[in-house]
Amino acid sequence: MAASLTRSLISPLTSRTPAKPSRSDQAPQILLCARRRSCVSVRASTFGNNNSSDGASVSSACNVLTQDSLPRRLTSAPVPNSGSGGSPLRVAYQGLCGAHSESAAQKAYPNCEPVPCDQFETAFEAVEGCSVDRAVLPIENSLGGSIHRNYDLLLRHRLHIVGEIKYAVRHCLLANQGVKVEHLKRVLSHPQALAQCEHTLTRLGLVREAVDDTAGAAKHVALKKLEDTGAVASSAAAEIYGLDILAEDIQDASLNVTRFLMLAREPIIAGTDRPFKTSIVFSLEEGPGILHKALAVFAERQINLTKIESRPMSWSSERFPGLDASGLQNSSMVFCRCFHYLFYADFEASMASDDAKRALQDLEVMTGHEEKHGCFEPRPILSTSDFANVLQQFLQR
């Protein structure tokens, strides 16, 4: 039994020593690991951690990007960073003006131009297509847990994690002017927000209805002038859409923190001058103690794991050639293989450190087998000078 290191998103983070994210993110990739049928990269990107919970003011103008409205990509050259021509950094986030994600984007990149997007995937595509410079998207919450959609999108898109912030989320119960709590029968908000306020909403006897984002819920309640419906959103959304705040801090725990990733087209160079965090993705064949052995490569070097998350690998005809969907019902082997998982792990070490390099090399050694049933035989790690050619080949596939 063996492991397959399918992709890694190496993204150093100063979790102990706050450091301001660089506005001139430099972009060499230090390691690349090629796989059969795919180009798998081990990428280094430095980012600082800002733990302040203060949100910035929110603009009332809100032109939301949708996938249909994204312009075609005209060039592969990166958009100039802030400071080039004096224009502010354009930062995508999911939601409408007044969303918590907008405040997180402004906290991550002060003085930026926040760009609202209707969906998480729109934000990824906006960065890839050079419509914006960065994206700031949630990855996990201290109450609601992981945002699985963004884990999946990290694997589907070729963006780099260049930073991380932790944002203290404070939910408010909003309603139109003159409406009292006892008048409400239902409440609208994002599923994560509803989950984070579950006990409070249950105590109030409100029916919960999920919508795309918190600010969108506030806008809908205001535009429709609903008298029996409230919204769970930010105080900024109340100001923007002219709603009253019926209750503040309605989250189930006072410490309600969301971790946001800062994403860019290019990484920044890993170093050893400050603490870093690295994120990797790998798959494992089933067998006794396989996951233990994979994680032991970090424990043996006193590398602290801060997060591990499993996500199912999607079934595809490429993994099982010659089998269509109907063939699944007649193949017990393939049926079992449909429950195959990817593991996302974060650890506190820089890819510039020898310990981290050796840990990943040992994890690579565990993948020493022929390609079989969707597990890929590893190839040697390429040097930095090989990166441009391999990336070009990958983009042409």
C-alpha positions as CSV (number, residue, x, y, z in Angstrom):
1,M,0.0,0.0,0.0
2,A,1.3,3.5,-0.8
3,A,0.6,7.1,-0.9
4,S,0.3,9.4,-3.9
5,L,1.3,13.1,-3.4
6,T,-1.1,14.5,-5.9
7,R,-0.6,18.2,-5.5
8,S,0.6,20.7,-2.9
9,L,-0.1,24.3,-2.3
10,I,2.8,25.4,-0.3
11,S,2.0,28.6,1.5
12,P,4.1,29.8,4.3
13,L,2.3,31.6,7.1
14,T,3.5,33.5,10.1
15,S,1.0,32.3,12.6
16,R,3.1,33.3,15.6
17,T,4.8,36.5,14.4
18,P,2.4,38.8,12.5
19,A,3.9,40.2,9.3
20,K,2.3,42.4,6.7
21,P,1.7,40.7,3.3
22,S,4.0,41.9,0.6
23,R,2.3,44.0,-2.1
24,S,4.9,43.0,-4.6
25,D,4.5,39.2,-4.4
26,Q,7.5,37.8,-6.3
27,A,6.8,34.6,-8.1
28,P,9.5,31.9,-8.6
29,Q,8.3,28.4,-7.9
30,I,10.9,26.4,-6.0
31,L,9.8,22.8,-6.6
32,L,7.8,21.1,-9.1
33,C,6.7,17.5,-9.1
34,A,5.4,16.0,-12.3
35,R,2.9,13.2,-12.6
36,R,1.7,11.0,-15.4
37,R,-1.3,12.8,-17.0
38,S,-0.9,15.8,-14.8
39,C,1.5,18.5,-13.7
40,V,1.7,18.5,-9.9
41,S,3.5,21.4,-8.3
42,V,5.0,21.9,-4.8
43,R,4.8,25.7,-4.6
44,A,6.1,28.2,-2.1
45,S,4.3,31.3,-1.2
46,T,5.0,33.6,1.8
47,F,2.2,35.2,3.7
48,G,1.8,37.1,6.9
49,N,-0.9,36.7,9.5
50,N,-3.0,39.6,10.7
51,N,-5.2,38.7,13.7
52,S,-6.9,42.0,14.2
53,S,-10.7,41.7,14.1
54,D,-11.4,45.3,13.1
55,G,-13.3,45.5,9.8
56,A,-12.9,48.4,7.4
57,S,-15.7,50.6,6.2
58,V,-17.9,49.3,3.4
59,S,-18.6,51.1,0.2
60,S,-22.2,51.3,-0.9
61,A,-21.5,50.8,-4.6
62,C,-21.8,47.2,-5.5
63,N,-21.3,45.8,-9.0
64,V,-21.1,42.1,-8.6
65,L,-19.0,39.9,-10.9
66,T,-20.7,36.8,-12.3
67,Q,-19.1,34.1,-14.4
68,D,-20.9,35.4,-17.5
69,S,-19.7,38.9,-16.9
70,L,-16.0,37.9,-16.6
71,P,-14.0,39.2,-19.6
72,R,-12.0,36.8,-21.8
73,R,-8.4,36.6,-20.8
74,L,-6.3,38.7,-23.2
75,T,-2.9,38.0,-21.8
76,S,-1.1,35.6,-19.5
77,A,0.9,38.4,-18.0
78,P,0.0,39.2,-14.4
79,V,-1.9,42.3,-13.6
80,P,0.5,44.9,-12.1
81,N,0.5,45.1,-8.3
82,S,-0.5,48.1,-6.3
83,G,2.1,50.8,-6.6
84,S,2.3,50.3,-10.4
85,G,0.7,53.4,-11.8
86,G,-0.8,54.2,-8.4
87,S,-3.9,52.0,-8.9
88,P,-5.2,50.1,-5.9
89,L,-5.1,46.3,-5.7
90,R,-8.3,44.8,-7.0
91,V,-9.4,42.0,-4.6
92,A,-12.3,39.6,-5.2
93,Y,-14.5,38.2,-2.5
94,Q,-17.7,36.2,-2.5
95,G,-20.9,38.1,-1.7
96,L,-22.4,41.6,-1.9
97,C,-21.3,44.8,-0.4
98,G,-21.6,44.6,3.3
99,A,-20.6,40.9,3.5
100,H,-18.1,39.8,6.2
101,S,-15.9,38.7,3.3
102,E,-15.6,42.3,2.1
103,S,-14.3,43.4,5.5
104,A,-11.9,40.4,5.5
105,A,-10.6,41.5,2.0
106,Q,-10.1,45.1,3.3
107,K,-8.3,43.7,6.3
108,A,-6.0,41.5,4.2
109,Y,-5.2,44.3,1.7
110,P,-5.9,47.8,3.3
111,N,-6.8,50.5,0.7
112,C,-7.6,47.8,-1.9
113,E,-10.6,47.9,-4.3
114,P,-12.9,45.1,-3.1
115,V,-14.7,43.4,-6.0
116,P,-17.8,41.4,-5.1
117,C,-18.4,38.0,-6.9
118,D,-21.6,36.0,-6.9
119,Q,-19.9,32.7,-6.3
120,F,-16.7,31.3,-4.9
121,E,-15.7,29.9,-8.4
122,T,-16.3,33.4,-9.9
123,A,-13.6,34.8,-7.6
124,F,-11.2,32.0,-8.6
125,E,-11.8,32.7,-12.3
126,A,-11.6,36.4,-11.9
127,V,-8.0,36.0,-10.5
128,E,-7.0,33.5,-13.2
129,G,-8.5,35.7,-15.9
130,C,-6.7,38.8,-14.7
131,S,-9.9,40.7,-14.0
132,V,-8.6,41.1,-10.4
133,D,-5.3,40.9,-8.7
134,R,-6.2,38.8,-5.6
135,A,-9.0,36.9,-4.0
136,V,-9.8,36.6,-0.3
137,L,-12.0,33.5,0.4
138,P,-13.0,31.7,3.6
139,I,-11.6,28.2,4.2
140,E,-12.8,27.4,7.7
141,N,-14.7,28.7,10.7
142,S,-14.1,28.0,14.4
143,L,-17.8,27.1,14.8
144,G,-19.1,25.9,11.4
145,G,-15.9,24.0,10.4
146,S,-14.4,23.8,6.9
147,I,-15.7,25.4,3.7
148,H,-15.5,22.3,1.6
149,R,-16.3,24.0,-1.7
150,N,-13.2,26.1,-1.5
151,Y,-11.0,23.1,-0.7
152,D,-12.3,21.5,-3.9
153,L,-11.8,24.7,-5.9
154,L,-8.1,25.0,-4.7
155,L,-7.5,21.7,-6.4
156,R,-9.3,22.6,-9.6
157,H,-7.7,26.0,-10.1
158,R,-4.1,26.9,-10.4
159,L,-3.9,29.7,-7.9
160,H,-1.3,30.1,-5.1
161,I,-2.0,30.8,-1.4
162,V,0.0,33.9,-0.6
163,G,-1.5,34.8,2.7
164,E,-4.0,34.1,5.5
165,I,-6.0,36.2,7.9
166,K,-8.3,35.4,10.8
167,Y,-11.4,37.5,11.0
168,A,-13.7,37.7,14.0
169,V,-17.2,37.4,12.7
170,R,-20.0,39.2,14.6
171,H,-23.5,38.4,13.4
172,C,-26.5,40.7,13.9
173,L,-30.2,40.0,13.5
174,L,-31.5,42.6,11.0
175,A,-35.1,43.6,10.0
176,N,-36.9,46.4,8.4
177,Q,-37.5,49.6,10.4
178,G,-40.4,49.2,12.8
179,V,-40.3,45.4,12.8
180,K,-39.8,43.7,16.2
181,V,-38.3,40.4,17.0
182,E,-41.7,38.9,18.0
183,H,-43.0,39.8,14.5
184,L,-40.4,37.5,12.8
185,K,-41.3,34.1,11.5
186,R,-38.2,33.2,9.4
187,V,-34.7,34.4,8.9
188,L,-32.4,34.4,5.8
189,S,-28.7,34.1,5.6
190,H,-25.7,32.1,4.3
191,P,-25.7,28.5,5.5
192,Q,-22.5,29.0,7.5
193,A,-24.0,32.1,9.2
194,L,-27.1,30.2,10.1
195,A,-25.1,27.3,11.5
196,Q,-23.0,29.7,13.6
197,C,-26.2,31.2,15.1
198,E,-28.1,27.9,15.4
199,H,-28.9,28.0,19.2
200,T,-30.0,31.7,19.1
201,L,-32.3,31.2,16.1
202,T,-33.8,28.0,17.6
203,R,-34.5,29.8,20.9
204,L,-36.3,32.6,18.9
205,G,-38.3,29.9,17.0
206,L,-37.3,31.2,13.6
207,V,-37.4,29.1,10.4
208,R,-34.0,29.3,8.7
209,E,-33.7,29.7,5.0
210,A,-30.3,29.6,3.2
211,V,-29.2,32.1,0.6
212,D,-26.0,32.8,-1.2
213,D,-24.5,35.3,1.3
214,T,-25.3,37.3,4.4
215,A,-25.4,40.7,2.7
216,G,-27.6,39.3,-0.1
217,A,-30.1,38.2,2.6
218,A,-30.1,41.8,4.1
219,K,-30.6,43.3,0.6
220,H,-33.5,40.9,-0.2
221,V,-35.3,41.7,3.1
222,A,-34.9,45.5,2.5
223,L,-35.9,45.5,-1.2
224,K,-39.0,43.3,-0.6
225,K,-39.9,45.3,2.5
226,L,-40.6,42.0,4.4
227,E,-42.2,42.4,7.8
228,D,-42.1,38.7,8.9
229,T,-38.5,38.0,7.8
230,G,-35.2,39.0,9.2
231,A,-31.6,38.5,8.1
232,V,-28.4,37.4,9.8
233,A,-25.7,39.7,8.5
234,S,-23.1,42.3,9.6
235,S,-23.8,45.7,11.1
236,A,-22.3,47.2,7.9
237,A,-25.0,45.5,5.9
238,A,-27.7,47.1,8.1
239,E,-26.2,50.5,7.4
240,I,-26.0,49.9,3.6
241,Y,-29.5,48.5,3.2
242,G,-31.3,50.6,5.8
243,L,-32.2,47.9,8.2
244,D,-32.6,48.0,12.0
245,I,-30.3,45.9,14.2
246,L,-32.6,43.9,16.5
247,A,-29.8,41.9,18.2
248,E,-26.0,42.0,18.1
249,D,-23.5,39.2,18.5
250,I,-26.1,36.4,18.1
251,Q,-23.4,33.8,17.2
252,D,-23.4,30.7,19.4
253,A,-19.9,31.5,20.8
254,S,-18.4,34.9,21.4
255,L,-15.2,33.7,19.7
256,N,-16.4,33.1,16.2
257,V,-13.4,33.3,13.9
258,T,-13.2,32.6,10.1
259,R,-9.9,31.9,8.5
260,F,-9.5,33.4,5.0
261,L,-7.0,32.5,2.4
262,M,-5.4,35.2,0.2
263,L,-5.0,33.8,-3.4
264,A,-2.9,35.1,-6.3
265,R,-1.7,33.9,-9.7
266,E,1.9,33.9,-8.6
267,P,3.6,32.7,-5.4
268,I,6.2,34.4,-3.3
269,I,9.5,33.0,-2.2
270,A,9.6,30.9,0.9
271,G,12.3,31.8,3.5
272,T,13.5,30.9,6.9
273,D,13.5,34.4,8.4
274,R,10.1,34.0,10.0
275,P,7.5,31.2,10.8
276,F,5.7,29.7,7.8
277,K,2.8,27.5,7.1
278,T,2.7,25.0,4.2
279,S,-0.4,23.4,2.7
280,I,-0.2,20.1,0.8
281,V,-2.6,17.7,-0.8
282,F,-2.0,13.9,-1.1
283,S,-3.8,10.6,-1.6
284,L,-3.4,7.3,0.1
285,E,-4.0,3.7,-0.8
286,E,-6.1,1.8,1.8
287,G,-4.2,-0.3,4.4
288,P,-3.5,-0.6,8.1
289,G,-1.6,2.4,9.5
290,I,-1.1,4.1,6.1
291,L,-2.2,7.5,7.2
292,H,-0.2,7.1,10.4
293,K,2.9,6.4,8.4
294,A,2.3,9.4,6.1
295,L,1.9,11.8,9.0
296,A,4.9,10.3,10.8
297,V,7.3,11.9,8.3
298,F,6.4,15.3,10.0
299,A,6.3,14.0,13.6
300,E,9.8,12.6,13.3
301,R,11.1,16.0,12.4
302,Q,9.1,17.9,15.1
303,I,7.0,19.6,12.4
304,N,3.6,20.6,13.8
305,L,0.5,19.7,11.8
306,T,-2.2,22.4,12.3
307,K,-4.9,21.0,10.1
308,I,-5.9,17.8,8.2
309,E,-9.0,17.5,6.0
310,S,-10.2,14.7,3.8
311,R,-12.3,15.2,0.6
312,P,-13.5,12.5,-1.7
313,M,-11.8,12.1,-5.1
314,S,-14.3,12.4,-7.9
315,W,-14.9,9.4,-10.1
316,S,-13.8,9.9,-13.8
317,S,-13.5,7.7,-16.9
318,E,-9.8,8.6,-16.9
319,R,-9.2,6.8,-13.6
320,F,-11.2,3.8,-14.8
321,P,-10.8,3.6,-18.6
322,G,-13.3,1.5,-20.5
323,L,-16.0,1.9,-17.8
324,D,-19.1,4.0,-18.1
325,A,-21.5,4.9,-15.3
326,S,-23.6,1.8,-16.0
327,G,-20.4,-0.4,-15.7
328,L,-20.0,0.8,-12.1
329,Q,-23.0,-1.4,-11.0
330,N,-21.2,-4.5,-12.2
331,S,-17.7,-3.9,-10.9
332,S,-17.1,-4.3,-7.2
333,M,-13.5,-3.2,-7.5
334,V,-14.5,0.1,-9.1
335,F,-17.4,0.5,-6.7
336,C,-15.0,0.4,-3.8
337,R,-12.6,2.8,-5.5
338,C,-15.3,5.4,-5.7
339,F,-14.6,6.0,-2.0
340,H,-11.1,7.2,-2.4
341,Y,-10.0,10.3,-0.6
342,L,-7.6,13.3,-0.8
343,F,-6.0,14.6,2.3
344,Y,-5.3,18.3,2.8
345,A,-2.8,19.0,5.5
346,D,-1.3,22.2,6.9
347,F,2.0,22.2,8.8
348,E,4.2,24.8,10.4
349,A,7.4,24.9,8.3
350,S,8.8,26.6,5.3
351,M,9.7,24.8,2.1
352,A,13.0,26.5,2.4
353,S,13.8,24.5,5.5
354,D,15.7,21.2,5.2
355,D,13.2,19.4,7.5
356,A,10.2,20.2,5.3
357,K,12.0,19.2,2.2
358,R,13.0,15.8,3.7
359,A,9.6,15.2,5.0
360,L,8.0,15.7,1.6
361,Q,10.8,13.6,0.0
362,D,9.9,10.7,2.4
363,L,6.2,11.1,1.6
364,E,7.2,10.8,-2.1
365,V,9.1,7.6,-1.4
366,M,5.9,6.1,-0.1
367,T,4.4,6.6,-3.6
368,G,6.9,4.3,-5.3
369,H,4.5,2.0,-7.3
370,E,3.1,1.7,-10.8
371,E,0.1,3.8,-11.8
372,K,-3.0,1.8,-10.9
373,H,-6.6,2.6,-10.4
374,G,-6.0,6.4,-10.3
375,C,-2.8,6.3,-8.2
376,F,0.0,8.0,-10.0
377,E,3.7,6.9,-10.0
378,P,5.8,9.8,-8.8
379,R,8.5,11.3,-11.0
380,P,11.6,13.1,-9.8
381,I,11.2,16.6,-8.4
382,L,12.3,19.1,-11.1
383,S,14.6,22.0,-10.5
384,T,13.4,25.6,-10.6
385,S,14.9,26.1,-14.1
386,D,12.7,23.3,-15.4
387,F,9.5,24.9,-14.1
388,A,8.7,27.2,-17.1
389,N,8.9,24.4,-19.6
390,V,6.8,22.0,-17.6
391,L,4.2,24.6,-16.8
392,Q,3.9,25.5,-20.4
393,Q,3.4,21.9,-21.3
394,F,0.7,21.6,-18.7
395,L,-1.2,24.6,-19.8
396,Q,-1.2,23.3,-23.4
397,R,-2.9,20.0,-22.4
